[in-house]
Amino acid sequence: MILAEEKQTHEPRPRRTWRAKFSDAFRGIKHGVRGQSSFFVHFFFAALVLLAAGALDCEAWQWCAVIGCIGLVLTAELFNSAVETLFKGLDDEGKARAWPALDIAAGAVLLASVTAGAIGLLVLVPRLVKFLGLCGS
């Protein structure tokens, strides 16, 4: 229980500017990307998918789906990086209890990647079939 006197000793934090908030967010992305080698794999496949979407002349809604899926996977990986960073700061006892959190975060990345892959196939395969003239019409 916090006494009224204790509440008064804590000064409110100064309001942060939007510029400071964005600066912190970009620094967080930088730390997340640099701290995970799996981002290389995600960026590689994202580049392949974007090139395929461009070559197959995707429509606007298909671009939205593809870019949304890429964002989903990268966001999940950033959350996974955040959990891993917190995990590294724990003592041995805390690490023993927190292992399931790492598995859950990794599972989230896997689920996002599988979902993105399925949506990517649903969007790009029909475009590829049409592009190659493999359909009867």
Secondary structure, DSSP 8 states (H G I E B T S, - for coil): ---HHHHHHS-------HHHHHHHHHHHHHHHHHT-THHHHHHHHHHHHHHHHHHTT--HHHHHHHHHHHHHHHHHHHHHHHHHHHHHTS-HHHHHHHHHHHHHHHHHHHHHHHHHHHHHHHHHHHHHHHHHT-S--
